[in-house]
Amino acid sequence: MKLVVLTGIPGSGSTTVLNKTLENVDYLHLNYGDIMTEIAIEKGLVENRDELRKLPAETQKEIQKAAGIRISEKAQSDNVIVDTHCTISTPSGFLPGLPKWVLEGLNPDMFILIEADPDEIMVRRLSDETRNRDVEKASEIQLHQEMNRAASMAYATLTGATVKIVTNHDNQLDSTIANMVDLLK
């Protein structure tokens, strides 16, 4: 069985690509944050996902690690694709979305980064009325994608996983989905 981590910065279309791909492949879709929330609720630590970030840092780390282990266990019997953040852009810099203690539990086979041109991402973000996203310049969007590339290679070094970049350009969703399906076979 395979365990694949799929990631993309906001506006890259990673959610759309994932949802359309799942119509064509036999993978169990898990969201890392949802699994963390499930564990924290089971332990009586929170009542909802928004309360996770209010927990002490050490508690959050323990939950992150437990989520990685739980996801890895599910991958023993099913092909699993996990969507999560590769890096998180914060006012004080980039945070790793998958620190070492998460990777040790998760032990993925492959990282897939969904990318698009920065200008495409800017337009998508501006036209998406369902989300409240930060406005960033094309150079900031490009930097975030470059940080995801660097982080994913570091993650691959720690786990032995492969890294694949899949482009999701405007008006090419069908070919992007076909690429994803071929990759996940």
VMD Tcl script that draws the C-alpha trace (Angstrom):
set ca {
  {0.00 0.00 0.00}
  {1.13 3.57 -0.65}
  {1.10 6.63 1.57}
  {1.22 9.85 -0.46}
  {1.41 13.41 0.88}
  {-0.21 16.00 -1.39}
  {0.40 19.68 -0.82}
  {0.10 23.02 -2.55}
  {0.01 26.62 -1.46}
  {-3.37 28.38 -1.23}
  {-4.67 29.04 -4.74}
  {-2.59 26.34 -6.41}
  {-5.73 24.27 -6.91}
  {-4.49 21.35 -4.83}
  {-7.94 20.71 -3.31}
  {-9.64 20.75 -6.71}
  {-6.96 18.49 -8.21}
  {-7.19 16.10 -5.27}
  {-10.99 15.86 -5.32}
  {-11.11 15.23 -9.09}
  {-8.25 12.71 -8.90}
  {-10.00 10.76 -6.13}
  {-12.88 10.13 -8.55}
  {-10.45 8.02 -10.61}
  {-8.21 6.21 -8.11}
  {-8.68 3.92 -5.13}
  {-7.14 5.97 -2.32}
  {-8.37 6.84 1.13}
  {-8.24 10.64 1.52}
  {-7.17 11.94 4.92}
  {-6.65 15.54 5.97}
  {-3.83 15.87 8.50}
  {-5.57 18.61 10.49}
  {-8.76 16.55 10.66}
  {-6.87 13.57 12.09}
  {-5.18 15.82 14.65}
  {-8.58 17.20 15.65}
  {-10.03 13.69 15.94}
  {-7.21 12.65 18.31}
  {-7.46 15.82 20.43}
  {-11.23 15.38 20.79}
  {-10.78 11.71 21.77}
  {-8.35 12.83 24.49}
  {-10.81 15.48 25.70}
  {-8.37 18.30 24.92}
  {-10.54 20.27 22.47}
  {-14.07 20.43 21.18}
  {-13.21 21.64 17.66}
  {-10.33 22.18 15.23}
  {-9.94 25.89 15.98}
  {-8.99 25.07 19.58}
  {-5.93 23.04 18.50}
  {-3.73 26.09 18.08}
  {-4.51 27.16 21.66}
  {-3.01 24.00 23.15}
  {0.51 24.11 24.60}
  {3.20 23.55 21.94}
  {4.33 20.25 23.46}
  {0.76 18.94 23.43}
  {0.39 19.96 19.79}
  {3.61 18.11 18.95}
  {2.33 14.97 20.67}
  {-0.93 15.17 18.71}
  {0.98 15.78 15.45}
  {3.08 12.68 16.04}
  {0.06 10.57 17.00}
  {-1.71 11.71 13.82}
  {1.27 10.62 11.71}
  {1.23 7.19 13.33}
  {-2.54 6.83 12.90}
  {-2.32 7.75 9.21}
  {0.60 5.35 8.70}
  {-1.43 2.55 10.31}
  {-4.31 3.20 7.88}
  {-1.82 2.91 5.01}
  {-1.11 -0.69 6.04}
  {-4.43 -1.77 4.54}
  {-5.32 1.05 2.11}
  {-3.62 3.38 -0.32}
  {-3.73 6.71 1.50}
  {-3.36 10.25 0.24}
  {-2.89 12.92 2.90}
  {-3.40 16.56 2.17}
  {-1.55 18.95 4.39}
  {0.69 22.00 4.35}
  {4.30 21.49 3.27}
  {5.23 24.87 4.73}
  {3.19 27.58 6.40}
  {3.92 31.22 5.63}
  {3.74 33.29 8.82}
  {4.62 36.92 9.53}
  {7.84 35.74 11.22}
  {8.87 33.32 8.46}
  {8.08 29.88 7.10}
  {7.21 26.97 9.40}
  {7.63 23.34 8.37}
  {4.27 21.66 7.90}
  {5.82 18.25 8.55}
  {8.44 18.44 11.29}
  {10.74 15.47 11.96}
  {8.52 13.93 14.65}
  {5.60 13.92 12.18}
  {7.64 12.40 9.38}
  {8.90 9.62 11.67}
  {5.33 8.53 12.38}
  {3.96 9.18 8.91}
  {6.78 7.59 6.85}
  {5.36 8.52 3.40}
  {6.30 6.95 0.08}
  {5.84 10.07 -2.05}
  {5.33 13.82 -1.84}
  {3.30 15.51 -4.58}
  {3.47 19.28 -4.85}
  {0.72 20.98 -6.83}
  {2.02 24.20 -8.35}
  {0.83 26.91 -10.73}
  {2.27 30.13 -12.09}
  {2.27 32.87 -9.46}
  {0.08 35.10 -11.65}
  {-2.49 32.29 -11.99}
  {-2.51 31.83 -8.22}
  {-2.97 35.57 -7.64}
  {-6.00 35.67 -9.93}
  {-7.48 32.52 -8.37}
  {-7.13 33.95 -4.88}
  {-8.72 37.25 -5.86}
  {-11.67 35.56 -7.59}
  {-12.37 33.02 -4.81}
  {-15.11 34.62 -2.73}
  {-15.43 31.55 -0.48}
  {-12.06 32.16 1.19}
  {-10.42 35.05 2.99}
  {-6.84 34.79 1.76}
  {-3.90 37.11 2.19}
  {-2.97 39.22 -0.82}
  {0.58 38.45 -1.89}
  {2.79 39.62 -4.72}
  {3.83 37.15 -7.43}
  {7.36 37.14 -5.96}
  {6.00 36.13 -2.54}
  {3.91 33.35 -4.08}
  {6.95 32.12 -6.01}
  {9.06 32.14 -2.83}
  {6.43 30.07 -0.99}
  {6.44 27.48 -3.78}
  {10.24 27.41 -3.71}
  {10.17 26.90 0.06}
  {7.76 23.98 -0.47}
  {10.19 22.46 -2.94}
  {13.11 22.82 -0.55}
  {11.13 21.49 2.41}
  {9.78 18.52 0.46}
  {13.30 17.50 -0.57}
  {14.42 17.76 3.05}
  {11.43 15.63 4.06}
  {12.35 13.12 1.34}
  {15.91 12.96 2.66}
  {14.56 12.00 6.08}
  {12.08 9.42 4.79}
  {13.42 8.04 1.50}
  {10.25 9.21 -0.26}
  {10.17 10.61 -3.78}
  {9.09 14.14 -4.70}
  {6.99 14.94 -7.75}
  {5.85 18.39 -8.89}
  {2.57 18.49 -10.79}
  {1.61 21.73 -12.52}
  {-1.99 22.88 -12.46}
  {-2.27 25.61 -15.07}
  {-5.50 27.41 -15.91}
  {-7.71 25.58 -18.42}
  {-5.62 22.39 -18.13}
  {-7.34 20.63 -15.24}
  {-8.11 17.50 -17.28}
  {-4.45 16.94 -18.17}
  {-3.42 17.66 -14.57}
  {-5.88 15.02 -13.35}
  {-4.62 12.54 -15.97}
  {-1.04 13.14 -14.76}
  {-2.10 12.57 -11.15}
  {-3.97 9.36 -11.98}
  {-0.93 7.99 -13.84}
  {1.32 8.94 -10.94}
  {-0.87 7.21 -8.36}
  {-1.33 3.91 -10.23}
}
mol new
graphics top color blue
foreach p $ca { graphics top sphere $p radius 0.5 }
foreach p [lrange $ca 0 end-1] q [lrange $ca 1 end] { graphics top cylinder $p $q radius 0.2 }
display resetview
